[in-house]
Amino acid sequence: RDDVRLETLGDVTLSVPLVVGVSSIARAELGKLRVRAAFVPGEGLFIDAAGEGFGALAAGTADGGVRVALSSASGIVLGDETLALGLDLESSGDSMDEANDVNQTLTDAALEAPVVVRIELGAVSMTAGDWARLRPGDVIESGRRIAEPVLLRIGGRVVARGELVDVDGELGVRVRELTSPSEP
């Protein structure tokens, strides 16, 4: 909440997801997601196979987060800018021209709209007081390695867990588990 200052929470541990990519997927394709299948986000992934690149620390339902640099040598380096985690779906290759067709209903258009998938490489946990003391350029140790499980999150909900894998030269997520709709 805006009226609660972070430092007043003191020793309360807060865990913030580390988002390493965003992508869009058609609802029909989402329905085809299965265990052992690979999801390849293409340019939506911000890191390479070594875990180098950038990401964002962002709440599970946030449309943006604090940009961080990721390096195996220096860990997570806090940036001083925000990173948008939504997508410009008009330029992502998913055309909504059909929505202009007078014969198509609003429901049809909504069901054809792509959904945004976030790829999260775990979360960073520390006390609220420690979060409050962070400044741009500070290094945060996550204790995570690139080989550890990742989450696929849609609309704030975890839909799958998997691992980062090389798929014909592109980094993707091999699905290891699909989560139930009631799981947060």
C-alpha positions, 0 to 999 in steps of 0.5 A: 500500500502507498501509505505503508513505508517499506522500512516500517515493516522492519524484519518482515521477509518479502520475496520479489520474483525475478522476471527474466522474460516476457512473451505472448502466446495465443490462447489456443497454443496455451491450451497445447502446453504439456509436460515435456513440451518446450515454450520458446519465447524468442526475443521475449527472453532477456537472458542468454544460456549463461544467465547473462543479460537483464531482468526485473524485480517485480511483484507477481501481478505488476506490469513493470519492475525495477530493471536489474543487470544479471551476471554470473560474475557479479550477481544481480545489480540493481538498476535505476529505471523501470522495465515494462513487463507488458507487451505491445501486442500490435507489434508482436506479430499477433494481428487483431484485424479480425476484431474489426470485422462487424460479424465477429463478436466481442467475445470472439475477439477476446478469446483470440487475444494473446496472453502475456507470459512472464518467465521468472527465475525464482525470487529474491527474498530479504527483510523489508528493512534491507529492501528499503536500504537498496540503491541503484548499483547495489549487488543482490545475491539471489542464491539461484543458478541458471539451471534451477527451475523457472516459473511461467506466470500468466495474469499473476498465476503460475501456470507451469514450472520448468527449466531453461533449455536450448531448443535449436539454438534458442533458449526456451523453457521445458515444462516439467509441471503444469499447475492447477488453476487454484494454485497462486 
